[in-house]
Amino acid sequence: MKNIVAKNIADDFPALRQTVNGHALVYLDSAATSMRPESVLRAVDNFYRRDGANPHRGMYDMAQRATDAYDGARVTAARFVGADAEETVFVRNASEGLNIIALGYAPLILGRGDNIVLPITEHHSNLVPWQVLARRHGAELRYMYVDPRTGVLPDSELDAKIDGRTKIVAFTHVSNVLGTRLPVEKFVAAAKAVGAITVLDCAQSVPHFGVDLHQLGVDFAAFSGHKMYAPMGIGVMYGRRELLEAMPPFLYGGDMIEDVREQDTDFLPPPSKFEAGTQNAGGAVGLAAAVEYIESVGWEAIEDNERKLMKRLTEGLASLKNVSLVGNSGADVGRYGVASFNIDGVHPHDAATILNDYGVAVRAGKHCAHPLLAHLDAEFNACCRASLGIYSTEADVERLLETLPLVRRRMNLGD
Ligand SMILES: Cc1ncc(COP(=O)(O)O)c(C=O)c1O
């Protein structure tokens, strides 16, 4: 039954129906970007065919439909992550959202001698902005280190790093390299105890399980649409209402003002205050359609399928000769959609290039997480990553496992 469900889902994604080098494509790079179902493609197409006027600006029917579509998309996006529409700002992607938080809000609270605390797991999008900010304000950037063997963050790291001078604790929900779920509830409790704000990067969690930002109690969050079956160029920045009200706009221009006089301006309340200029309304409509697609499949089916595939994927990789998991001792610590590995003596770029010859698409390199890769001490400071989406099947995983032994043979390194 589960197989039938997964097979039907893959049929909804036209980009998955292609051959690569004479082989049916096996797409195992959904953590980089996911493919989009017909319903999302159709929603974007319909928006531009029928309603493509500029939202919030015209009095005519078409402009009203565009406004309704854009504002409705925000309500859907907010519902998806347990937020209110006023707290849900459309941005280009998670990177933009995290930059706005770091460069727009954090300067209000950060001073010389304060510190910002992050787990070492962070994607550059939730690391470099904090580096820049810390340097600019004479603050310290402190890392909480995962166990490089298991990828798990010990509680002692929170106790050791978060203190009375901590102003910001920023963390990913799910690591894009390890697939581990970071202990958000513990971060929030530790940050609250010292009056620090929390910033959640949920780019890799929203495609895999239900996220409720109000329940998690984080102050800010960000995610991208393109990793959750929506188009590229649309994402969400979330902030608690009071914080968004206190935060100055990051960009200035049309559709974010109440009134402009020659020498000063009154801004609209959030979220409009953060959406200067014509927005990616078609992308927002696509994001809402992606939410509806996820909801139509249902978290239970999505999580069941993924749990089963992750088990086979990690056990299969661990059992292959000359293949080693990265940051994963094999213990079941709960991983979401991502398995990182290396083939002995083979640079991950070579491995991914050879896998592509057999139609298997995986990501290889440092995964925009250089400090994490250095900490994990992986061969070549890099690794291959196979990642799953809503459409992934057992057959995809088996194709990867069958193809991997061919890599060393192709490089004349033996079996
Ligand atoms: C955990 C995490 N955060 C942030 C990002 C950045 O996403 P985007 O490139 O869409 O801004 C990624 C992308 O891979 C990611 O995996």
The ligand as an SDF file (V2000), in Angstrom:
LIG
                    3D

 16 16  0  0  0  0  0  0  0  0999 V2000
   19.5330   24.4200    6.6090 C   0  0  0  0  0  0  0  0  0  0  0  0
   19.5150   25.4110    5.4910 C   0  0  0  0  0  0  0  0  0  0  0  0
   19.3580   26.6960    5.7610 N   0  0  0  0  0  0  0  0  0  0  0  0
   19.3140   27.6260    4.8060 C   0  0  0  0  0  0  0  0  0  0  0  0
   19.4520   27.2850    3.4880 C   0  0  0  0  0  0  0  0  0  0  0  0
   19.4350   28.3610    2.4570 C   0  0  0  0  0  0  0  0  0  0  0  0
   18.3510   28.2370    1.6310 O   0  0  0  0  0  0  0  0  0  0  0  0
   18.1970   29.2000    0.3640 P   0  0  0  0  0  0  0  0  0  0  0  0
   19.3810   28.9150   -0.5170 O   0  0  0  0  0  0  0  0  0  0  0  0
   16.9240   28.8010   -0.2480 O   0  0  0  0  0  0  0  0  0  0  0  0
   18.2010   30.5870    0.8880 O   0  0  0  0  0  0  0  0  0  0  0  0
   19.6290   25.9500    3.1400 C   0  0  0  0  0  0  0  0  0  0  0  0
   19.8160   25.5530    1.7200 C   0  0  0  0  0  0  0  0  0  0  0  0
   20.3660   24.5310    1.4160 O   0  0  0  0  0  0  0  0  0  0  0  0
   19.6600   24.9840    4.1640 C   0  0  0  0  0  0  0  0  0  0  0  0
   19.8210   23.6900    3.8940 O   0  0  0  0  0  0  0  0  0  0  0  0
  1  2  1  0
  2  3  1  0
  2 15  2  0
  3  4  2  0
  4  5  1  0
  5  6  1  0
  5 12  2  0
  6  7  1  0
  7  8  1  0
  8  9  2  0
  8 10  1  0
  8 11  1  0
 12 13  1  0
 12 15  1  0
 13 14  2  0
 15 16  1  0
M  END
$$$$
